[in-house]
Amino acid sequence: MEVVIALAIGIVFGSGIWLLLRPRSFQVLTGLMLMSYAVNLFIFIMGRVWLDKPPFTPPGTTPDPFALADPLPQALVLTAIVIGFATTALYLVVMIGARGLTGTDHVDGEEPEV
């Protein structure tokens, strides 16, 4: 199962890099989002998702690290999702403004000669 997840993360990240190298702004934005999703999935999977373990020690018991889930990766991914959404919204506003000023959505501002 680890190989399948590693391949999925690699394919999503590689697709993000490929889109990041494209000349249009929307493709760059989509590539950044794909890379963000791949990193979030990597962090989440490295946290070892447990279905039947609580994230905190019940009151009155001694802490046992093997009986608890690690809440830190889940908190990091949640924070990364919020920051990624805000960054995407900001980039989208800049992209729309640049399109209005230059009349093109190419990253370098120039249409390719055909």
DAZI-V141541 format. One record per residue. BURIAL is I if it has 16 or more other C-alpha atoms within 10 Angstrom, else O. Layout:
burial
BURIAL
BURIAL
//
This chain:
burial
O
O
O
O
O
O
O
O
I
I
O
I
I
I
I
I
I
O
I
I
O
O
I
I
I
I
I
I
I
I
I
I
I
I
I
I
I
I
I
I
I
I
I
I
O
O
O
O
O
O
O
O
O
O
O
O
O
O
O
O
O
O
O
O
O
O
O
I
I
I
O
O
I
I
O
O
I
O
O
I
O
O
O
I
O
O
O
I
O
O
I
O
O
O
I
O
O
I
I
O
O
O
O
I
I
I
I
O
I
O
O
O
O
O
//
